[in-house]
Amino acid sequence: MNPPAIVCRPIGVIRSEHTTPEATPIQPAYARDCLGRAEILPEFADGLADLEGFSHIYLLVWLHRADPPRLRVKPYLQDVEHGIFATRAPCRPNPLGLSLVRLVRREGRVLHLAGVDLLDGTPLLDIKPYAPRYDTVENPRGGWTETVDETTARKRGRRNYRGGAAAGSAPPRLPDRPGRK
């Protein structure tokens, strides 16, 4: 028996400097200097109340430009195949993405973010606050990701990204979109 279809509707959109997957850092850890915004639709703006008290938020997104689903993939850190559910590769049966970003500030229904590893125009499905009391795990294991040294992970994680702030300079300002407030 097939389960019923699940319908999600976006609550907003992600705005970032990233326009091509090949030049977008993989994972927020390698996108710390990448700024962006979450522009929330007016009908969901009241749901942002009290969010500014959190330093970080989880963004649940629809990876709208993901490749077709595959069950085995070679993740960016290795040239060895793993099952899709043992990776964060976007070519999933349901291309859902999860990104933990820093909430820089809130201006009305716009959330200014740092650590954005998402393509411009990515549909935002939900926001959840990061709460250290609940989200910290003791003695975590990173599976196969722990076999890759940090220098290699950083190089591969940054991919072909050329933007970002130079040492000692102000971070780049994400341009406003025409017609967006």
C-alpha positions as CSV (number, residue, x, y, z in Angstrom):
1,M,0.0,0.0,0.0
2,N,1.4,3.4,-1.0
3,P,1.3,6.1,1.7
4,P,-0.6,9.3,0.8
5,A,1.3,12.1,-0.9
6,I,2.8,14.7,1.4
7,V,2.3,18.3,0.4
8,C,4.6,21.1,1.6
9,R,4.4,24.7,0.7
10,P,7.3,27.1,1.1
11,I,7.2,29.7,3.9
12,G,9.8,31.8,2.1
13,V,12.9,31.8,0.0
14,I,16.6,31.8,0.5
15,R,18.6,34.6,-1.0
16,S,22.4,34.1,-1.4
17,E,25.3,34.9,-3.6
18,H,25.4,31.3,-4.7
19,T,24.1,30.7,-8.2
20,T,25.8,27.6,-9.4
21,P,26.2,24.4,-7.4
22,E,29.8,23.9,-8.4
23,A,30.9,27.2,-6.8
24,T,28.8,26.8,-3.6
25,P,30.5,25.6,-0.5
26,I,29.2,22.3,0.8
27,Q,28.0,22.4,4.4
28,P,27.7,25.5,6.6
29,A,31.1,24.7,8.3
30,Y,32.8,25.6,5.0
31,A,30.5,28.6,4.2
32,R,31.1,30.6,7.5
33,D,31.8,33.8,5.5
34,C,28.9,33.4,3.1
35,L,26.1,35.8,3.9
36,G,22.4,35.4,2.8
37,R,18.9,36.0,3.8
38,A,15.7,34.1,4.4
39,E,12.8,36.1,3.1
40,I,9.6,35.0,4.8
41,L,6.2,35.2,3.1
42,P,3.9,37.8,4.7
43,E,1.4,35.3,5.9
44,F,4.1,33.5,8.0
45,A,5.8,36.7,9.4
46,D,4.1,36.4,12.8
47,G,5.7,33.0,13.3
48,L,9.1,34.8,13.6
49,A,8.2,36.3,17.0
50,D,11.1,35.7,19.5
51,L,13.4,34.1,17.0
52,E,16.0,36.8,17.4
53,G,16.9,35.4,20.8
54,F,18.6,32.5,19.2
55,S,22.1,32.6,17.7
56,H,21.6,29.8,15.2
57,I,18.7,28.3,13.3
58,Y,18.0,25.2,11.3
59,L,16.7,25.8,7.8
60,L,14.7,23.0,6.2
61,V,14.7,23.5,2.5
62,W,13.6,21.9,-0.8
63,L,16.8,21.4,-2.9
64,H,15.1,22.5,-6.0
65,R,18.1,22.1,-8.3
66,A,19.2,18.6,-7.1
67,D,20.1,15.9,-9.5
68,P,17.7,13.0,-9.9
69,P,17.5,10.6,-7.0
70,R,20.2,7.9,-6.5
71,L,20.5,5.4,-3.7
72,R,24.3,5.2,-3.8
73,V,26.6,8.3,-4.3
74,K,30.2,9.4,-4.0
75,P,30.1,12.2,-1.4
76,Y,32.3,15.3,-1.8
77,L,34.7,14.1,0.8
78,Q,35.5,10.7,-0.8
79,D,35.7,8.9,-4.1
80,V,34.0,5.8,-2.5
81,E,30.3,5.2,-2.8
82,H,28.0,5.2,0.2
83,G,24.3,4.8,0.6
84,I,22.4,8.1,0.1
85,F,21.1,8.0,3.7
86,A,24.7,7.9,5.0
87,T,25.5,11.1,3.2
88,R,24.1,14.6,2.9
89,A,24.1,14.5,-0.9
90,P,21.2,16.4,-2.4
91,C,20.1,13.8,-5.0
92,R,17.8,12.1,-2.5
93,P,14.3,10.5,-3.0
94,N,12.9,13.6,-1.4
95,P,15.4,16.5,-1.9
96,L,15.1,17.9,1.6
97,G,18.0,19.9,2.9
98,L,19.0,20.9,6.4
99,S,21.3,23.7,7.1
100,L,22.4,25.1,10.5
101,V,23.2,28.8,10.0
102,R,24.0,31.8,12.2
103,L,21.1,34.3,12.7
104,V,22.9,37.7,12.3
105,R,19.7,39.8,12.8
106,R,16.0,40.0,12.0
107,E,14.5,42.9,10.1
108,G,10.7,42.3,9.9
109,R,10.2,39.2,7.9
110,V,13.8,39.1,6.6
111,L,16.4,37.0,8.5
112,H,20.0,38.0,7.8
113,L,22.2,34.9,8.0
114,A,25.8,33.8,8.0
115,G,27.1,30.4,7.0
116,V,24.8,30.0,4.0
117,D,25.5,27.0,1.8
118,L,22.3,27.2,-0.2
119,L,21.6,28.3,-3.7
120,D,19.8,31.6,-4.4
121,G,16.1,30.9,-4.8
122,T,16.0,27.8,-2.6
123,P,12.5,27.3,-1.3
124,L,12.4,27.5,2.5
125,L,10.0,24.9,4.1
126,D,10.6,25.5,7.8
127,I,12.8,27.1,10.5
128,K,13.7,25.6,13.8
129,P,15.8,27.3,16.5
130,Y,19.1,25.7,17.5
131,A,18.9,25.1,21.3
132,P,22.1,23.9,22.9
133,R,20.1,22.4,25.8
134,Y,18.4,20.0,23.3
135,D,20.7,19.8,20.3
136,T,24.1,18.9,21.9
137,V,25.0,15.2,21.7
138,E,27.5,13.5,23.9
139,N,30.1,11.2,22.3
140,P,28.9,11.6,18.7
141,R,30.3,9.4,15.9
142,G,30.8,10.8,12.4
143,G,30.9,7.5,10.5
144,W,33.0,7.5,7.3
145,T,33.4,11.3,7.5
146,E,35.9,10.8,10.3
147,T,38.3,9.1,7.9
148,V,38.9,12.3,6.0
149,D,41.5,14.8,7.3
150,E,40.4,18.4,8.0
151,T,42.6,20.0,5.3
152,T,41.1,17.8,2.6
153,A,37.6,18.3,3.9
154,R,38.0,22.1,3.9
155,K,39.4,22.1,0.4
156,R,36.7,19.9,-1.0
157,G,34.0,21.6,1.1
158,R,34.9,25.1,-0.2
159,R,34.8,23.7,-3.8
160,N,35.2,26.5,-6.4
161,Y,33.9,29.2,-4.1
162,R,35.8,32.4,-4.7
163,G,33.8,34.9,-2.7
164,G,33.9,35.7,1.0
165,A,35.6,38.2,3.2
166,A,39.4,38.6,3.1
167,A,41.2,38.6,6.4
168,G,40.5,41.8,8.2
169,S,37.9,43.1,5.8
170,A,34.2,43.5,6.1
171,P,32.1,40.6,4.8
172,P,30.5,41.1,1.4
173,R,27.0,42.7,1.4
174,L,24.4,40.6,-0.4
175,P,22.6,42.9,-2.9
176,D,19.0,43.6,-2.4
177,R,16.6,42.1,-4.9
178,P,14.6,44.5,-7.0
179,G,11.0,44.6,-5.9
180,R,11.8,42.8,-2.6
181,K,11.3,44.4,0.8
